[in-house]
Amino acid sequence: MQGFDFLLLAPIGSILALTFAAYLAVKILKSDPGNETMQEIAQAVRIGAKAYLKRQYLGVSIFFAVVFCILLFLALKNYLVIFVPFAFLTGGLFSGLSGFIGMTIATQSSNRTAAAAMKSLNSGLRVAFSSGAVMGLTVVGLGLLDLSIWYYFLNWYYGVNPQSIPAGIDKIGAITSTMLCFGMGASSQALFARVGGGIFTKAADVGADLVGKVEAGIPEDDPRNPAVIADNVGDNVGDVAGMGADLYESYVGSIVATSALGVAAGLGIQGVTVPMVMAAVGVVASIIGTFFVKSKENASQKVLLAALRKGVFTSSFIVAIIAYFLIRFTLGADHIGIYWSVISGLIAGVLIGVVTEYYTSSGFKPTRFIADQSLTGPATVIIGGMAVGMMSTALPVIIVSIAIMASFIFAGGLQHFETGLYGIAISAVGMLSTLGITLATDAYGPVADNAGGNAEMSHLPPEVRKRTDALDSLGNTTAATGKGFAIGSAALTALALIAAFKDEVVRFGSTMQLDIMKPAVLVGLFLGGMLPFLFCSMTMRAVGRAASKIVVEVRRQFKEIKGLMEGKAKPDYARCVGIATKAAQHEMVLPSLLAITAPIIVGIILGVEAVGGLLAGSLVTGFVLAVMMANAGGAWDNAKKYIEEGHHGGKGSFAHKAGVVGDTVGDPFKDTSGPSLNILIKLMSMVSIVFASFIIRNTLSK
């Protein structure tokens, strides 16, 4: 009963997060929106972003309706608990809602950030960071709210209807088993949001850069470029709405997987209490951390980065202290090793962030190496970026490997295997516990980018653009750090989900031995290893096709609209927004369906052990490929910005044009394919868990 009361901290944390997010949103909306031109530009971006999301949500709602009917049919056939179809809907709803709220505030913040940057660098940082904090706190607030609602509802329902509890498990086991399935809804919505938004933003970005910068030789965000509004819209629908849905899925997925493994390890309700309450503690720590983010005027990149780090490190330190007392109080001194599993996750998250900063920030050698390669043309820039991206995978893989082994051994090791798996899962919760502020440092980047575009199109004084460029360049590094953080946590969560899948298989009366000498397991490993590459191929080609359409349209407008290049006529911005929207909606379908159908097809043909191999193979190659693509893309982007600062000839030089080509290649790497991979590997695990019973009963190879 004591643990049950402690769980009340989860809904309290949810309310606290949403309340503080609302406070920050009101504060942003009360700040100076800038002059009339700045407001008009921001309004055009808002209209485009809302039109895109409206069309996306309409298409996704059809998918959710179809899958809901399938899940309801399976539930009525006793393959699933009757609540699973409804949990699937709420997971998708809250995931989409978190992205929508974050995007709405972001599109209200770009012109206000530019207006604040007219006063000082710190003022611009505070507005942009507050917008990111709204995104971060909304994600954790809605995630905890969704989890709390389902926990208390299921606890009540199974309490008054004990006969409804599936055979072989107790009440808390029935609760966590059902909650585990609702992550599929969040993962599905996240994949559609990430892939669709990523295709939109990078198609517009690549189209705008190739024709505007390389062919026409006009500055970035020049109002004469017909794709400039679509580019700014893309920053919001891809890097804010898509990222919000993505990290919502990561957040709730890690908590429900840990809860399920806690029950399987015999920890009972205490095993559920720890991850839920740790998330609530993370809310408080994140809110406190936001007050430490501030900077002086004319700060360097290192000083700005240190300002953001101070907030993240402060939050992590608070969680590290309170987690000790939480675990000691709930699980007892016998399980204090689980605390060190949490610390393993926290340290791993921080170290992955530091490594990502090293490989993507313009202040360090790898990115400057790529910039140096621009002196000999685009080909060497591409080669250099690929080499840096591949090299950057080594340390994150080693860090995650050490975190897995350390958290497993601390929590129980081979002597208490199930508790050891719980330790791995809780380390992912530790890594994501400060998501409120970690996501804030990530989501602030697109706002700063849009603020720079707003300043350019509004013809604000040069020092304003200089300040927004400083924030934008930092945003590229923090965005890469956020992606590395999400990918690292995805690896730990996906491993926990594979363990949860095995538990589900056993619960349904089957067995699963992942012996690589078994042909089915080996085939599953090969197929799983191949899937991330196939997925990336599909998404990269989608960006290429969509970008080609934007390029053709921008060229047409430059050629046919008289007076456009002289600034005497306005381009048709809406046309480019419409092309990118239509292309994104069409192109996102097949990659998303691949993730959902692959485990079911493999399971029906080869059995559950092949599915286990599939999940393991996709986890290994997906994690490494995601790190490589995210870091290579971030390094290419900041190498271009390093040149634009005046190095190697500066803007308009041969080196700059080569850098722009590298950046356009890196765009879909870091903002479409790379970040979508962490959703892919978790969604496949979620689908496998939800359809475990169906696969077992309908396997053709048995």
C-alpha positions as CSV (number, residue, x, y, z in Angstrom):
1,M,0.0,0.0,0.0
2,Q,2.9,2.2,0.7
3,G,4.2,1.8,-2.8
4,F,0.8,2.4,-4.2
5,D,0.6,5.8,-2.5
6,F,4.0,6.7,-3.7
7,L,2.8,6.2,-7.3
8,L,0.6,9.3,-6.8
9,L,3.7,11.3,-7.6
10,A,3.4,10.3,-11.2
11,P,0.1,12.2,-11.9
12,I,1.3,15.0,-9.7
13,G,4.5,15.2,-11.8
14,S,2.4,15.2,-14.9
15,I,0.3,18.2,-13.7
16,L,3.4,20.1,-12.6
17,A,5.1,19.6,-16.0
18,L,2.0,20.7,-18.0
19,T,1.4,23.7,-15.6
20,F,5.0,25.0,-16.0
21,A,4.8,24.4,-19.8
22,A,1.6,26.5,-19.8
23,Y,3.4,29.2,-17.8
24,L,6.3,29.3,-20.2
25,A,3.9,29.4,-23.2
26,V,2.0,32.4,-21.8
27,K,5.3,34.1,-21.0
28,I,6.5,33.6,-24.6
29,L,3.2,34.9,-26.1
30,K,3.4,38.0,-24.0
31,S,6.9,38.9,-25.3
32,D,7.5,41.3,-28.2
33,P,6.4,39.8,-31.5
34,G,8.4,42.2,-33.6
35,N,7.4,44.5,-36.3
36,E,4.6,43.9,-38.8
37,T,6.8,42.2,-41.4
38,M,8.2,39.8,-38.8
39,Q,4.7,38.9,-37.7
40,E,3.6,38.4,-41.3
41,I,6.5,36.0,-42.0
42,A,5.8,34.0,-38.8
43,Q,2.1,33.9,-39.7
44,A,2.9,32.4,-43.1
45,V,5.0,29.7,-41.5
46,R,2.3,29.0,-38.9
47,I,-0.4,28.6,-41.7
48,G,1.9,26.2,-43.6
49,A,2.8,24.1,-40.6
50,K,-0.9,23.8,-39.4
51,A,-2.0,22.9,-43.0
52,Y,0.6,20.1,-43.1
53,L,-0.3,18.7,-39.7
54,K,-4.0,18.8,-40.5
55,R,-3.4,16.7,-43.7
56,Q,-1.0,14.4,-41.9
57,Y,-3.3,13.7,-39.0
58,L,-6.2,13.0,-41.4
59,G,-4.1,10.4,-43.2
60,V,-2.8,8.9,-40.0
61,S,-6.3,8.8,-38.4
62,I,-7.4,6.4,-41.3
63,F,-4.4,4.1,-40.4
64,F,-5.3,4.2,-36.7
65,A,-8.9,3.4,-37.5
66,V,-8.0,0.4,-39.6
67,V,-5.5,-0.9,-37.0
68,F,-8.0,-0.3,-34.2
69,C,-10.5,-2.5,-36.0
70,I,-7.9,-5.2,-36.5
71,L,-6.9,-5.1,-32.8
72,L,-10.5,-5.1,-31.7
73,F,-11.2,-8.2,-33.8
74,L,-8.1,-10.0,-32.3
75,A,-9.3,-9.0,-28.8
76,L,-12.7,-10.4,-29.4
77,K,-11.0,-13.6,-30.6
78,N,-9.1,-13.7,-27.3
79,Y,-5.7,-13.0,-28.9
80,L,-5.5,-9.7,-26.9
81,V,-6.8,-8.1,-23.8
82,I,-9.9,-6.0,-24.7
83,F,-8.2,-2.8,-23.6
84,V,-5.3,-3.0,-26.0
85,P,-7.1,-1.4,-29.0
86,F,-8.1,1.5,-26.9
87,A,-4.7,1.9,-25.3
88,F,-3.3,1.9,-28.9
89,L,-5.5,4.9,-29.7
90,T,-4.6,6.9,-26.6
91,G,-0.9,6.2,-27.2
92,G,-1.2,7.7,-30.7
93,L,-3.4,10.5,-29.6
94,F,-1.1,11.8,-26.8
95,S,2.0,11.3,-29.0
96,G,0.5,13.4,-31.8
97,L,-0.8,16.0,-29.3
98,S,2.6,16.5,-27.8
99,G,4.1,17.2,-31.2
100,F,1.2,19.6,-32.1
101,I,1.5,21.6,-28.9
102,G,5.3,21.9,-29.3
103,M,5.0,23.0,-32.9
104,T,2.3,25.6,-32.1
105,I,4.5,27.3,-29.6
106,A,7.5,27.0,-31.8
107,T,5.8,28.8,-34.7
108,Q,4.8,31.6,-32.2
109,S,8.4,31.9,-30.9
110,S,10.6,32.4,-34.0
111,N,9.6,36.1,-34.6
112,R,9.7,36.7,-30.8
113,T,13.2,35.2,-30.7
114,A,14.3,37.5,-33.5
115,A,12.8,40.5,-31.7
116,A,14.5,39.5,-28.4
117,A,17.8,39.1,-30.3
118,M,17.5,42.7,-31.2
119,K,18.1,43.5,-27.5
120,S,20.7,40.9,-26.6
121,L,22.0,37.4,-27.3
122,N,20.8,36.2,-23.9
123,S,17.3,37.5,-24.5
124,G,17.1,35.6,-27.7
125,L,18.5,32.5,-26.0
126,R,15.9,32.7,-23.2
127,V,12.9,32.9,-25.6
128,A,14.1,30.1,-27.9
129,F,15.0,27.9,-25.0
130,S,11.7,28.6,-23.3
131,S,10.0,27.4,-26.5
132,G,12.0,24.2,-26.4
133,A,11.2,23.7,-22.7
134,V,7.5,23.9,-23.5
135,M,8.1,21.0,-26.0
136,G,10.1,19.0,-23.5
137,L,7.8,19.5,-20.5
138,T,4.7,18.8,-22.6
139,V,6.1,15.5,-23.8
140,V,6.9,14.3,-20.3
141,G,3.7,15.7,-18.8
142,L,1.4,14.0,-21.4
143,G,3.5,10.8,-21.2
144,L,3.1,10.6,-17.4
145,L,-0.6,11.6,-17.7
146,D,-1.3,8.8,-20.2
147,L,0.6,6.2,-18.1
148,S,-1.2,7.3,-14.9
149,I,-4.7,7.2,-16.4
150,W,-4.2,3.7,-17.7
151,Y,-2.5,2.4,-14.5
152,Y,-5.2,3.7,-12.2
153,F,-8.0,2.6,-14.5
154,L,-6.6,-0.9,-14.9
155,N,-5.9,-1.2,-11.2
156,W,-9.5,-0.3,-10.5
157,Y,-10.9,-2.6,-13.2
158,Y,-8.9,-5.7,-12.3
159,G,-9.7,-5.0,-8.6
160,V,-13.4,-5.2,-9.1
161,N,-13.2,-7.8,-11.9
162,P,-10.5,-10.3,-10.8
163,Q,-12.0,-12.9,-13.1
164,S,-10.8,-10.8,-16.0
165,I,-7.1,-11.3,-15.1
166,P,-5.5,-13.6,-17.7
167,A,-4.4,-17.0,-16.5
168,G,-0.9,-17.4,-15.1
169,I,-0.4,-13.8,-13.9
170,D,-1.5,-11.6,-11.0
171,K,-3.2,-8.2,-11.1
172,I,0.0,-6.1,-11.4
173,G,1.2,-8.4,-14.2
174,A,-2.1,-7.9,-16.0
175,I,-1.8,-4.2,-15.7
176,T,1.8,-3.9,-17.0
177,S,1.1,-6.4,-19.8
178,T,-1.8,-4.3,-21.0
179,M,0.2,-1.0,-20.6
180,L,3.1,-2.4,-22.6
181,C,0.8,-2.7,-25.6
182,F,-0.2,0.9,-25.7
183,G,3.3,1.9,-26.7
184,M,2.5,0.6,-30.2
185,G,0.2,3.5,-30.7
186,A,2.8,6.0,-29.6
187,S,5.4,4.3,-31.8
188,S,3.2,4.2,-34.9
189,Q,2.3,7.9,-34.6
190,A,6.0,8.8,-33.9
191,L,7.1,7.0,-37.0
192,F,4.6,8.7,-39.3
193,A,5.4,12.1,-37.7
194,R,9.2,11.6,-38.0
195,V,9.2,10.1,-41.5
196,G,6.6,12.5,-42.9
197,G,8.0,15.6,-41.2
198,G,11.5,14.6,-42.1
199,I,10.7,14.2,-45.8
200,F,8.9,17.5,-45.8
201,T,11.6,19.5,-44.1
202,K,14.6,18.0,-46.0
203,A,12.9,18.2,-49.4
204,A,12.2,21.9,-48.8
205,D,15.7,22.5,-47.3
206,V,17.6,20.7,-50.1
207,G,15.5,22.4,-52.8
208,A,16.0,25.8,-51.3
209,D,19.8,25.4,-50.9
210,L,20.6,23.8,-54.2
211,V,18.8,26.4,-56.3
212,G,19.1,29.4,-54.0
213,K,22.6,29.1,-52.7
214,V,24.4,27.1,-55.3
215,E,22.7,28.1,-58.6
216,A,21.3,31.6,-57.9
217,G,24.0,32.6,-55.4
218,I,21.6,34.3,-53.1
219,P,21.9,34.1,-49.2
220,E,20.2,31.5,-47.0
221,D,16.6,32.5,-46.1
222,D,16.5,35.2,-48.9
223,P,12.8,36.3,-49.3
224,R,13.3,35.9,-53.1
225,N,13.7,32.1,-52.8
226,P,10.2,30.5,-53.3
227,A,11.1,27.6,-51.0
228,V,12.2,29.7,-48.0
229,I,8.8,29.5,-46.3
230,A,8.5,25.8,-47.0
231,D,12.0,25.4,-45.5
232,N,10.9,27.2,-42.3
233,V,7.7,25.2,-42.1
234,G,9.7,22.0,-42.4
235,D,11.9,23.0,-39.4
236,N,8.7,23.0,-37.3
237,V,6.8,19.9,-38.7
238,G,10.0,17.8,-38.8
239,D,12.3,18.9,-36.1
240,V,9.6,20.0,-33.6
241,A,6.3,18.1,-34.1
242,G,8.1,15.0,-35.4
243,M,10.8,15.0,-32.7
244,G,8.2,15.6,-30.0
245,A,6.2,12.5,-31.1
246,D,9.5,10.6,-31.4
247,L,10.7,11.3,-27.9
248,Y,7.2,10.9,-26.4
249,E,7.3,7.3,-27.7
250,S,10.9,6.8,-26.3
251,Y,9.8,8.1,-22.9
252,V,6.7,6.1,-22.4
253,G,8.2,3.0,-24.1
254,S,11.1,2.9,-21.6
255,I,8.8,3.3,-18.6
256,V,6.3,0.6,-19.6
257,A,9.1,-1.9,-20.7
258,T,10.8,-1.4,-17.3
259,S,7.5,-1.8,-15.4
260,A,6.8,-5.1,-17.2
261,L,10.3,-6.4,-16.6
262,G,10.0,-5.4,-12.9
263,V,6.9,-7.6,-12.5
264,A,8.6,-10.4,-14.4
265,A,11.6,-10.1,-12.0
266,G,9.3,-10.6,-9.0
267,L,9.5,-7.0,-7.8
268,G,5.8,-6.5,-7.9
269,I,4.3,-3.1,-7.6
270,Q,7.6,-1.7,-6.4
271,G,9.1,-2.6,-9.8
272,V,6.4,-0.4,-11.3
273,T,6.8,2.4,-8.7
274,V,10.5,3.1,-9.4
275,P,10.3,4.0,-13.1
276,M,7.1,6.0,-12.7
277,V,8.3,8.0,-9.7
278,M,11.7,8.5,-11.3
279,A,10.0,10.1,-14.2
280,A,8.1,12.4,-11.9
281,V,11.4,13.3,-10.1
282,G,12.9,14.1,-13.5
283,V,10.1,16.6,-14.1
284,V,11.1,18.6,-11.0
285,A,14.8,18.3,-11.9
286,S,14.1,19.5,-15.5
287,I,12.1,22.5,-14.3
288,I,14.9,23.5,-11.9
289,G,17.5,23.0,-14.6
290,T,15.8,25.5,-16.9
291,F,16.7,28.4,-14.6
292,F,20.4,27.7,-15.0
293,V,20.4,28.3,-18.8
294,K,21.6,31.9,-19.4
295,S,24.4,33.6,-21.2
296,K,26.3,36.8,-21.5
297,E,26.4,39.0,-24.6
298,N,28.8,38.1,-27.4
299,A,29.3,34.7,-26.0
300,S,31.3,32.1,-27.9
301,Q,30.0,28.7,-29.0
302,K,31.7,27.1,-26.0
303,V,30.1,29.5,-23.6
304,L,26.7,29.0,-25.1
305,L,27.1,25.3,-25.0
306,A,28.3,25.5,-21.4
307,A,25.1,27.4,-20.6
308,L,22.9,24.6,-21.9
309,R,25.1,21.9,-20.3
310,K,24.7,23.6,-17.0
311,G,21.0,23.1,-17.1
312,V,21.2,19.4,-18.2
313,F,24.0,18.6,-15.7
314,T,22.1,20.2,-12.8
315,S,19.0,18.2,-13.6
316,S,21.0,14.9,-13.9
317,F,22.6,15.6,-10.6
318,I,19.3,16.1,-8.9
319,V,17.9,12.9,-10.3
320,A,21.1,11.0,-9.3
321,I,20.6,12.1,-5.6
322,I,16.9,11.5,-5.3
323,A,17.0,8.1,-7.1
324,Y,19.1,6.7,-4.3
325,F,16.5,7.4,-1.7
326,L,13.7,6.3,-4.0
327,I,15.2,2.9,-4.7
328,R,16.3,2.4,-1.1
329,F,12.8,3.3,0.1
330,T,10.8,1.2,-2.4
331,L,13.0,-1.8,-3.2
332,G,15.1,-2.0,0.0
333,A,18.8,-2.3,0.6
334,D,19.0,-5.7,-1.0
335,H,18.3,-4.1,-4.4
336,I,20.4,-1.0,-4.0
337,G,22.5,-2.2,-7.0
338,I,19.6,-1.0,-9.2
339,Y,20.5,2.5,-8.2
340,W,23.9,2.1,-9.8
341,S,22.1,0.8,-12.9
342,V,20.3,4.2,-13.0
343,I,23.6,6.0,-12.6
344,S,25.0,3.9,-15.5
345,G,22.2,5.2,-17.7
346,L,22.6,8.8,-16.6
347,I,26.4,8.7,-17.2
348,A,26.0,7.0,-20.5
349,G,23.5,9.7,-21.7
350,V,25.9,12.5,-20.7
351,L,28.9,10.8,-22.3
352,I,27.0,10.1,-25.6
353,G,26.1,13.8,-25.6
354,V,29.7,14.8,-25.1
355,V,30.9,12.5,-27.9
356,T,28.2,13.8,-30.2
357,E,29.2,17.4,-29.5
358,Y,32.9,16.5,-30.3
359,Y,32.0,15.0,-33.7
360,T,29.4,17.6,-34.8
361,S,30.4,21.0,-33.2
362,S,32.4,23.4,-35.4
363,G,34.7,24.1,-32.4
364,F,36.3,20.7,-32.7
365,K,38.6,18.9,-35.1
366,P,36.2,16.5,-37.0
367,T,33.9,19.2,-38.3
368,R,36.8,21.5,-39.2
369,F,38.4,18.6,-41.0
370,I,35.3,18.3,-43.2
371,A,35.4,22.1,-43.8
372,D,39.1,21.8,-44.9
373,Q,38.0,19.1,-47.4
374,S,35.8,21.8,-49.1
375,L,38.9,23.4,-50.6
376,T,39.1,20.5,-53.0
377,G,35.4,20.2,-53.9
378,P,32.1,18.5,-53.0
379,A,33.5,14.9,-53.5
380,T,36.1,15.3,-50.7
381,V,33.5,16.9,-48.5
382,I,31.2,13.9,-48.9
383,I,34.1,11.5,-48.3
384,G,35.2,13.4,-45.2
385,G,31.6,13.5,-43.8
386,M,31.1,9.8,-44.3
387,A,34.4,9.1,-42.6
388,V,33.6,11.3,-39.6
389,G,30.1,9.7,-39.3
390,M,31.5,6.2,-39.4
391,M,34.3,7.0,-36.9
392,S,31.7,8.6,-34.6
393,T,29.9,5.2,-34.0
394,A,32.8,3.7,-32.1
395,L,32.5,5.5,-28.7
396,P,28.7,5.5,-28.5
397,V,28.6,1.7,-29.1
398,I,31.3,1.2,-26.5
399,I,29.5,3.5,-24.0
400,V,26.1,1.7,-24.5
401,S,27.8,-1.7,-24.3
402,I,29.5,-0.7,-21.0
403,A,26.1,0.7,-19.7
404,I,24.3,-2.6,-20.6
405,M,26.9,-4.8,-18.9
406,A,27.3,-2.5,-15.8
407,S,23.5,-2.0,-15.3
408,F,23.0,-5.8,-15.7
409,I,25.7,-6.8,-13.2
410,F,24.7,-4.1,-10.7
411,A,21.1,-5.1,-10.7
412,G,21.6,-8.9,-10.3
413,G,23.8,-10.3,-13.0
414,L,23.5,-14.0,-14.0
415,Q,22.5,-15.0,-10.5
416,H,19.3,-13.0,-10.7
417,F,18.9,-12.8,-14.5
418,E,15.4,-11.2,-14.6
419,T,16.4,-8.5,-12.1
420,G,19.5,-7.9,-14.2
421,L,17.3,-7.3,-17.2
422,Y,15.3,-4.9,-15.1
423,G,18.5,-3.1,-14.4
424,I,19.2,-2.6,-18.1
425,A,15.7,-1.2,-18.6
426,I,15.9,1.1,-15.6
427,S,19.2,2.5,-17.0
428,A,17.2,3.7,-20.0
429,V,14.7,5.4,-17.7
430,G,17.6,7.0,-16.0
431,M,18.9,8.3,-19.3
432,L,15.5,9.7,-20.2
433,S,14.5,10.9,-16.8
434,T,15.7,14.5,-17.6
435,L,14.0,14.5,-21.0
436,G,12.1,17.7,-20.0
437,I,15.3,19.7,-20.3
438,T,17.3,17.5,-22.7
439,L,14.5,17.9,-25.3
440,A,14.4,21.6,-24.5
441,T,18.0,22.0,-25.7
442,D,17.1,20.0,-28.8
443,A,13.8,21.7,-29.7
444,Y,15.2,25.2,-29.3
445,G,17.3,24.7,-32.4
446,P,14.6,24.9,-35.0
447,V,13.2,28.0,-33.3
448,A,16.6,29.7,-33.5
449,D,16.9,28.6,-37.2
450,N,13.5,30.1,-38.0
451,A,14.4,33.3,-36.0
452,G,17.4,33.7,-38.3
453,G,15.2,33.3,-41.4
454,N,12.8,35.8,-40.0
455,A,15.6,38.3,-39.3
456,E,16.9,37.9,-42.9
457,M,13.5,38.2,-44.6
458,S,12.6,41.2,-42.4
459,H,15.9,43.0,-43.2
460,L,16.8,43.4,-39.5
461,P,20.2,44.9,-38.6
462,P,23.3,42.6,-39.3
463,E,24.0,42.1,-35.6
464,V,20.6,40.5,-35.1
465,R,21.3,37.9,-37.7
466,K,24.8,37.4,-36.2
467,R,23.1,36.6,-32.8
468,T,20.5,34.3,-34.3
469,D,23.2,32.5,-36.4
470,A,25.2,31.9,-33.1
471,L,22.1,30.4,-31.6
472,D,21.3,28.4,-34.8
473,S,24.8,27.0,-35.0
474,L,24.6,25.9,-31.3
475,G,21.2,24.4,-32.1
476,N,22.7,22.2,-34.8
477,T,25.1,20.8,-32.1
478,T,22.3,20.4,-29.5
479,A,20.0,18.8,-32.0
480,A,22.7,16.3,-32.9
481,T,23.2,15.7,-29.2
482,G,19.5,15.2,-28.7
483,K,19.4,12.6,-31.5
484,G,22.4,10.8,-30.1
485,F,20.7,10.8,-26.7
486,A,17.5,9.4,-28.2
487,I,19.3,6.8,-30.2
488,G,21.3,5.7,-27.1
489,S,18.1,5.4,-25.0
490,A,16.5,3.5,-27.9
491,A,19.2,0.8,-27.8
492,L,18.6,0.2,-24.1
493,T,14.8,0.4,-24.4
494,A,14.7,-1.9,-27.5
495,L,16.8,-4.5,-25.6
496,A,14.3,-4.3,-22.7
497,L,11.4,-4.7,-25.2
498,I,13.0,-7.8,-26.7
499,A,13.2,-9.3,-23.1
500,A,9.5,-8.3,-22.6
501,F,8.6,-10.0,-25.9
502,K,10.3,-13.2,-24.7
503,D,8.3,-13.0,-21.5
504,E,5.1,-12.6,-23.5
505,V,5.9,-15.6,-25.6
506,V,6.5,-17.7,-22.5
507,R,3.2,-16.4,-20.9
508,F,1.3,-17.7,-24.0
509,G,2.7,-21.2,-23.5
510,S,5.5,-21.2,-26.0
511,T,9.3,-21.0,-25.8
512,M,12.0,-18.8,-27.4
513,Q,15.7,-19.7,-27.4
514,L,17.8,-17.3,-29.4
515,D,20.4,-19.8,-30.5
516,I,22.2,-18.5,-33.6
517,M,22.8,-22.1,-34.7
518,K,19.1,-22.4,-35.3
519,P,18.4,-21.6,-39.0
520,A,15.3,-19.6,-38.2
521,V,17.1,-17.4,-35.7
522,L,20.0,-16.8,-38.1
523,V,17.6,-15.9,-40.9
524,G,15.8,-13.5,-38.5
525,L,19.2,-11.9,-37.7
526,F,20.0,-11.4,-41.4
527,L,16.6,-10.0,-42.1
528,G,16.7,-7.7,-39.1
529,G,20.2,-6.5,-40.0
530,M,19.0,-5.7,-43.5
531,L,15.8,-3.8,-42.6
532,P,17.4,-0.5,-41.3
533,F,19.3,-0.2,-44.6
534,L,16.1,-0.9,-46.6
535,F,14.2,1.6,-44.5
536,C,16.9,4.2,-45.0
537,S,17.0,3.6,-48.7
538,M,13.2,4.2,-48.9
539,T,13.3,7.4,-46.9
540,M,16.4,8.8,-48.6
541,R,14.9,8.2,-52.0
542,A,11.7,9.8,-50.8
543,V,13.6,12.9,-49.9
544,G,15.4,12.9,-53.2
545,R,12.1,12.6,-55.2
546,A,10.4,15.3,-53.2
547,A,13.4,17.6,-53.3
548,S,13.6,17.2,-57.1
549,K,10.0,18.5,-57.3
550,I,10.9,21.5,-55.2
551,V,14.0,22.2,-57.3
552,V,12.0,22.2,-60.5
553,E,9.4,24.6,-59.0
554,V,11.9,27.0,-57.6
555,R,13.7,27.1,-61.0
556,R,10.4,27.7,-62.7
557,Q,9.5,30.6,-60.5
558,F,13.0,32.2,-60.9
559,K,12.5,31.9,-64.7
560,E,8.9,32.9,-65.1
561,I,8.1,35.5,-62.4
562,K,9.4,38.8,-63.8
563,G,11.2,41.0,-61.3
564,L,11.6,38.2,-58.7
565,M,15.4,38.3,-58.6
566,E,15.4,42.1,-58.5
567,G,13.1,42.0,-55.4
568,K,10.3,43.7,-57.3
569,A,7.9,40.7,-57.2
570,K,7.0,38.1,-54.6
571,P,7.5,34.4,-55.1
572,D,4.6,31.9,-54.7
573,Y,5.6,30.4,-51.3
574,A,2.4,28.4,-51.0
575,R,3.1,26.4,-54.1
576,C,6.4,25.0,-52.6
577,V,4.6,24.3,-49.3
578,G,1.9,22.4,-51.1
579,I,4.4,20.3,-53.1
580,A,6.4,19.4,-50.0
581,T,3.2,18.5,-48.1
582,K,1.8,16.3,-50.8
583,A,5.1,14.5,-51.4
584,A,5.6,13.9,-47.7
585,Q,2.2,12.4,-47.2
586,H,2.6,10.1,-50.1
587,E,6.2,9.0,-49.5
588,M,5.8,8.2,-45.7
589,V,3.4,5.3,-46.2
590,L,5.6,2.5,-47.4
591,P,8.5,3.0,-44.9
592,S,6.1,3.1,-42.0
593,L,4.2,0.0,-43.2
594,L,7.5,-1.9,-43.4
595,A,8.2,-1.5,-39.7
596,I,4.7,-2.6,-38.8
597,T,4.3,-5.6,-41.1
598,A,7.8,-7.1,-41.0
599,P,7.6,-8.8,-37.5
600,I,4.2,-10.2,-38.2
601,I,5.2,-11.7,-41.6
602,V,8.4,-13.1,-40.3
603,G,6.6,-14.6,-37.3
604,I,3.9,-16.2,-39.3
605,I,6.4,-17.8,-41.8
606,L,9.3,-18.7,-39.4
607,G,8.0,-18.5,-35.9
608,V,8.7,-16.4,-32.7
609,E,12.4,-17.3,-32.5
610,A,12.9,-15.8,-36.0
611,V,11.1,-12.7,-34.7
612,G,13.6,-12.6,-31.8
613,G,16.4,-12.8,-34.3
614,L,14.8,-10.1,-36.4
615,L,14.5,-7.7,-33.4
616,A,18.1,-8.4,-32.4
617,G,19.5,-7.9,-35.9
618,S,17.6,-4.6,-36.4
619,L,18.7,-3.3,-33.0
620,V,22.4,-3.8,-33.8
621,T,22.6,-2.4,-37.3
622,G,19.8,0.2,-36.6
623,F,21.7,1.7,-33.7
624,V,25.0,1.9,-35.4
625,L,23.5,3.3,-38.7
626,A,21.5,5.8,-36.8
627,V,24.5,7.2,-34.9
628,M,26.5,7.4,-38.1
629,M,23.8,9.2,-40.1
630,A,22.9,11.7,-37.3
631,N,26.5,12.6,-36.6
632,A,27.6,12.8,-40.3
633,G,24.7,15.0,-41.0
634,G,25.3,17.3,-38.1
635,A,29.0,17.6,-39.0
636,W,28.3,18.5,-42.6
637,D,25.8,21.1,-41.5
638,N,28.2,22.8,-39.0
639,A,31.1,22.5,-41.5
640,K,29.1,24.6,-43.9
641,K,28.3,27.1,-41.1
642,Y,32.0,27.2,-40.2
643,I,32.8,28.3,-43.7
644,E,30.0,30.8,-43.7
645,E,31.7,32.4,-40.6
646,G,34.5,33.6,-43.0
647,H,36.8,30.6,-43.1
648,H,38.1,29.2,-46.5
649,G,36.7,32.2,-48.4
650,G,33.4,32.5,-46.6
651,K,29.9,32.8,-48.2
652,G,29.8,32.5,-52.0
653,S,33.3,30.9,-52.3
654,F,34.1,27.6,-54.0
655,A,34.6,26.0,-50.6
656,H,31.2,27.3,-49.5
657,K,29.4,25.8,-52.5
658,A,31.1,22.5,-51.8
659,G,30.0,22.8,-48.1
660,V,26.5,23.4,-49.2
661,V,26.5,20.2,-51.3
662,G,27.7,18.3,-48.2
663,D,25.0,19.9,-46.1
664,T,22.3,18.9,-48.6
665,V,23.5,15.3,-48.5
666,G,23.6,15.4,-44.7
667,D,20.1,16.9,-44.3
668,P,18.1,13.6,-44.9
669,F,20.9,11.8,-43.0
670,K,20.3,13.7,-39.7
671,D,16.7,14.8,-40.0
672,T,14.9,12.0,-41.8
673,S,16.5,8.5,-42.0
674,G,18.8,8.7,-38.9
675,P,16.3,9.8,-36.2
676,S,13.6,7.5,-37.7
677,L,15.7,4.4,-37.1
678,N,15.3,4.5,-33.3
679,I,11.5,4.5,-33.8
680,L,11.8,1.6,-36.3
681,I,13.6,-0.7,-33.9
682,K,11.2,0.0,-31.0
683,L,8.1,-0.1,-33.1
684,M,9.0,-3.5,-34.4
685,S,9.4,-4.7,-30.8
686,M,6.1,-3.2,-29.8
687,V,4.3,-4.9,-32.7
688,S,5.9,-8.2,-31.9
689,I,4.7,-7.9,-28.3
690,V,1.1,-7.0,-29.2
691,F,0.8,-9.7,-31.8
692,A,2.8,-12.4,-29.9
693,S,-0.3,-14.5,-29.2
694,F,-1.5,-14.2,-32.8
695,I,2.0,-15.2,-34.2
696,I,2.2,-18.2,-31.9
697,R,-1.1,-19.6,-32.9
698,N,-0.7,-19.0,-36.6
699,T,2.9,-19.8,-37.4
700,L,3.1,-21.8,-40.6
701,S,6.4,-23.5,-39.8
702,K,5.3,-25.3,-36.6
